[in-house]
Amino acid sequence: MPDDAVDRFLDRVVEVLRSDHRVLGAWLTGSHARGTADRHSDIDLWLVVRPETRDEFVADWPRLSDEIAPSVLRQRVFGSTFLHITAQWRRWDVSIGVPDDVPSRSVSTLKPLLDRAGLNDRVGPPGEPRAPDPGRISALTTEFLRVMGLLPVVLGRREYVVGVSGAGLLRGLIIQLFVEDAAVEDRGGALHLNSLLPPERLRLLTDLPTPAANSDSVTEAHLACAGVFLPAARELASRTGAEWPSELETALRRRLRSELGIALP
């Protein structure tokens, strides 16, 4: 979105929110707050409302959001977060909190738009880079091994189109693993890997083969994904103390060897 269009949109946001006594503060978050936005970036907002009015405000948000910009799609996610798309395909997201949430936010991830209660003074200092979550690493690894274990079914039934989709799932799990290892305070959304991942990991993703719907190609894509995911996941698990699903891995290796005569990297 061009800068002048963003400015006009934010002016309208402030105009509508200022007229609502329930709203104590509003901030830009995401790439526009970090200063990394481009014309493709969506607009992320965080609102703080009076605690006693939060449920009422969340229920009233569809009406208020249409005063700002009527939506052709509005989805409520995570309880008090809303995703919007306008007729001009302007994407904007809103999360709604209360004053007690303010100190847990970081000054480096917020840009104030409206502050009628001095809440910006209570925003926390810049945070430390996020550390990888051991539980998340274990869960991603378990899911990767589970999906790999479906390869004999796909090939046995000659469901090669499904196999192409499976390779896509594996590629997605690699991306999630790499993002989990990104040492930044705010990892943001999924549509800016070029600025989030180091060049060598982007190259690993770029070099993964795109499978065709046949046996050899699907097998090659699955093994290539395993060759990228498993070493990275094992190193990350070792570094963070994440529990490694050893029995599942052993069972998978045995299954692929006996069913297909192939060995994982």
C-alpha positions as CSV (number, residue, x, y, z in Angstrom):
1,M,0.0,0.0,0.0
2,P,1.5,3.4,-0.9
3,D,2.6,5.6,2.1
4,D,-0.1,8.2,1.5
5,A,-2.8,5.5,1.5
6,V,-1.5,4.1,4.7
7,D,-1.5,7.6,6.3
8,R,-5.1,8.2,5.2
9,F,-6.2,4.8,6.6
10,L,-4.5,5.5,9.9
11,D,-6.1,8.9,10.1
12,R,-9.4,7.2,9.8
13,V,-8.5,4.6,12.4
14,V,-7.6,7.3,14.9
15,E,-10.8,9.4,14.0
16,V,-13.1,6.4,14.7
17,L,-11.3,5.2,17.9
18,R,-11.0,8.7,19.4
19,S,-14.8,9.0,19.4
20,D,-15.1,5.8,21.4
21,H,-14.7,6.3,25.1
22,R,-13.8,2.6,25.7
23,V,-10.5,2.9,23.8
24,L,-7.6,4.1,25.9
25,G,-4.8,3.6,23.4
26,A,-3.9,2.4,19.9
27,W,-0.6,1.4,18.4
28,L,0.9,0.2,15.2
29,T,2.6,-3.1,15.4
30,G,4.3,-5.4,12.9
31,S,6.4,-4.2,10.0
32,H,5.0,-0.7,10.0
33,A,6.1,-0.3,13.7
34,R,9.5,-1.9,13.0
35,G,10.1,0.4,10.0
36,T,10.5,-2.6,7.6
37,A,7.1,-2.3,5.8
38,D,6.9,-2.2,2.0
39,R,3.9,-1.7,-0.3
40,H,2.9,-5.3,0.2
41,S,2.7,-5.1,4.0
42,D,-0.5,-5.4,5.9
43,I,-1.4,-3.0,8.7
44,D,-1.3,-4.4,12.3
45,L,-3.0,-2.6,15.1
46,W,-3.1,-3.2,18.9
47,L,-5.9,-1.5,20.9
48,V,-6.2,-1.2,24.6
49,V,-9.7,-0.7,26.0
50,R,-11.1,-0.3,29.5
51,P,-11.1,-3.7,31.2
52,E,-14.8,-3.6,32.1
53,T,-15.7,-3.0,28.5
54,R,-13.5,-5.4,26.7
55,D,-16.1,-8.1,26.0
56,E,-18.6,-5.5,24.9
57,F,-16.0,-3.9,22.7
58,V,-14.9,-7.2,21.1
59,A,-18.6,-7.9,20.3
60,D,-19.0,-4.4,18.9
61,W,-15.8,-4.6,16.8
62,P,-17.4,-5.7,13.5
63,R,-19.6,-2.5,13.5
64,L,-16.6,-0.3,14.4
65,S,-14.3,-1.9,11.9
66,D,-16.8,-1.2,9.1
67,E,-16.8,2.5,10.2
68,I,-13.1,2.5,9.5
69,A,-13.1,0.5,6.3
70,P,-15.9,-1.9,5.3
71,S,-14.6,-5.5,4.9
72,V,-15.3,-8.2,2.3
73,L,-13.7,-10.6,4.8
74,R,-13.4,-10.4,8.5
75,Q,-12.3,-13.3,10.7
76,R,-12.1,-13.5,14.4
77,V,-9.1,-15.5,15.6
78,F,-7.4,-16.1,19.0
79,G,-10.4,-14.7,20.9
80,S,-9.8,-10.9,20.5
81,T,-7.9,-10.7,17.3
82,F,-9.5,-9.9,14.0
83,L,-8.2,-10.2,10.4
84,H,-9.7,-7.9,7.7
85,I,-9.6,-7.5,3.9
86,T,-11.3,-4.6,2.2
87,A,-12.8,-4.4,-1.3
88,Q,-9.5,-2.8,-2.3
89,W,-7.6,-5.8,-0.8
90,R,-6.2,-3.8,2.0
91,R,-5.2,-6.2,4.7
92,W,-5.3,-5.1,8.3
93,D,-5.4,-6.9,11.6
94,V,-6.5,-5.8,15.0
95,S,-5.7,-7.2,18.5
96,I,-7.6,-6.0,21.5
97,G,-6.1,-5.9,25.0
98,V,-6.4,-4.2,28.4
99,P,-4.0,-1.9,30.4
100,D,-2.5,-4.8,32.3
101,D,-1.1,-6.1,29.0
102,V,0.9,-2.9,28.3
103,P,4.1,-3.7,30.3
104,S,4.5,-7.0,28.5
105,R,4.8,-5.2,25.2
106,S,8.1,-3.8,23.9
107,V,8.7,-0.2,22.9
108,S,10.7,-1.5,19.8
109,T,7.6,-3.3,18.5
110,L,5.0,-0.5,18.9
111,K,4.4,2.9,17.4
112,P,1.7,5.0,19.2
113,L,-1.3,6.3,17.3
114,L,-3.6,7.3,20.2
115,D,-2.9,7.4,23.9
116,R,-5.4,9.2,26.1
117,A,-4.3,7.5,29.4
118,G,-0.5,7.8,29.3
119,L,-0.2,4.1,28.7
120,N,2.7,4.4,26.3
121,D,4.9,5.3,29.3
122,R,4.2,1.8,30.7
123,V,5.4,0.0,27.6
124,G,8.3,-2.3,28.3
125,P,11.9,-1.7,27.1
126,P,13.3,-3.4,24.0
127,G,13.2,-7.2,24.4
128,E,15.8,-9.8,23.9
129,P,15.9,-11.9,20.8
130,R,13.4,-14.8,21.1
131,A,15.0,-18.1,21.9
132,P,13.8,-21.3,20.1
133,D,11.1,-23.1,22.0
134,P,12.2,-26.7,22.8
135,G,8.6,-27.9,22.9
136,R,8.0,-26.4,19.5
137,I,11.1,-28.1,18.1
138,S,9.9,-31.5,19.4
139,A,6.5,-31.0,18.0
140,L,7.8,-30.0,14.5
141,T,10.1,-33.0,14.5
142,T,7.4,-35.4,15.5
143,E,5.1,-34.1,12.7
144,F,7.9,-34.2,10.1
145,L,8.6,-37.9,10.9
146,R,4.9,-38.7,10.9
147,V,4.4,-37.2,7.4
148,M,7.5,-38.9,6.1
149,G,6.0,-42.2,7.3
150,L,3.1,-41.8,4.9
151,L,5.4,-42.1,1.9
152,P,5.0,-45.9,1.6
153,V,1.2,-45.5,1.6
154,V,1.4,-42.8,-1.1
155,L,3.7,-44.8,-3.3
156,G,1.9,-48.1,-2.7
157,R,-1.4,-46.6,-3.7
158,R,0.2,-44.6,-6.5
159,E,-1.4,-41.4,-5.0
160,Y,1.3,-39.2,-6.5
161,V,-0.7,-36.1,-6.4
162,V,-1.1,-36.6,-2.7
163,G,2.6,-37.2,-2.5
164,V,3.3,-33.8,-4.1
165,S,1.1,-32.3,-1.3
166,G,3.0,-34.3,1.3
167,A,6.3,-32.8,0.0
168,G,4.8,-29.4,0.4
169,L,3.9,-30.1,4.0
170,L,7.5,-31.2,4.7
171,R,8.8,-28.0,3.1
172,G,6.4,-26.0,5.3
173,L,7.8,-27.8,8.4
174,I,11.3,-26.9,7.4
175,I,10.3,-23.2,7.1
176,Q,8.6,-23.3,10.5
177,L,11.8,-24.9,12.0
178,F,14.0,-22.3,10.5
179,V,11.7,-19.4,11.7
180,E,11.8,-20.9,15.2
181,D,15.6,-20.5,15.1
182,A,15.4,-16.8,14.0
183,A,17.1,-14.8,16.8
184,V,15.0,-11.6,16.6
185,E,12.6,-10.1,19.1
186,D,9.6,-10.0,16.7
187,R,9.6,-12.7,14.0
188,G,6.5,-11.2,12.4
189,G,4.4,-13.0,9.8
190,A,5.3,-15.7,7.3
191,L,5.5,-13.6,4.2
192,H,8.9,-12.0,4.7
193,L,11.4,-14.9,4.9
194,N,13.9,-13.0,2.8
195,S,14.5,-10.6,5.7
196,L,14.2,-13.1,8.4
197,L,16.3,-16.1,7.4
198,P,20.0,-16.1,6.7
199,P,21.1,-16.5,3.1
200,E,22.3,-20.1,3.5
201,R,19.0,-21.3,4.9
202,L,17.1,-19.5,2.1
203,R,19.4,-21.3,-0.3
204,L,18.6,-24.6,1.2
205,L,14.9,-23.9,0.7
206,T,15.3,-22.6,-2.8
207,D,17.3,-25.7,-3.8
208,L,14.7,-28.2,-2.7
209,P,13.2,-30.0,-5.7
210,T,9.7,-29.3,-6.8
211,P,8.1,-32.7,-7.3
212,A,6.1,-34.0,-10.3
213,A,3.3,-36.4,-9.7
214,N,5.3,-39.6,-10.2
215,S,7.0,-42.1,-7.9
216,D,10.6,-41.1,-8.5
217,S,10.0,-37.4,-8.2
218,V,7.9,-37.7,-5.0
219,T,10.5,-39.9,-3.4
220,E,13.3,-37.6,-4.3
221,A,11.4,-34.6,-2.9
222,H,10.7,-36.3,0.4
223,L,14.3,-37.4,0.9
224,A,15.6,-34.0,0.0
225,C,13.3,-32.5,2.6
226,A,14.6,-35.0,5.2
227,G,18.1,-34.1,4.3
228,V,17.5,-30.5,5.2
229,F,15.1,-30.9,8.1
230,L,16.7,-33.7,10.2
231,P,20.2,-32.3,10.6
232,A,18.9,-28.8,11.4
233,A,16.3,-30.2,13.9
234,R,18.8,-32.5,15.6
235,E,21.3,-29.6,16.0
236,L,18.6,-27.3,17.4
237,A,17.3,-30.0,19.7
238,S,20.8,-30.6,21.0
239,R,21.3,-26.8,21.5
240,T,18.0,-26.2,23.4
241,G,17.6,-29.5,25.2
242,A,14.4,-30.4,23.2
243,E,13.2,-34.0,23.6
244,W,14.0,-35.9,20.4
245,P,11.4,-38.6,19.3
246,S,14.0,-41.3,19.0
247,E,11.7,-44.3,19.0
248,L,9.5,-42.7,16.3
249,E,12.6,-41.9,14.2
250,T,13.9,-45.5,14.6
251,A,10.5,-46.9,13.6
252,L,10.4,-44.6,10.5
253,R,13.8,-45.6,9.4
254,R,12.9,-49.3,9.7
255,R,9.7,-48.8,7.8
256,L,11.2,-46.9,4.9
257,R,14.0,-49.5,4.6
258,S,11.7,-52.5,4.7
259,E,8.9,-51.1,2.6
260,L,10.8,-49.0,0.0
261,G,14.4,-50.1,0.4
262,I,15.5,-46.5,1.1
263,A,17.4,-44.9,4.0
264,L,16.9,-41.5,5.4
265,P,19.9,-39.2,5.4
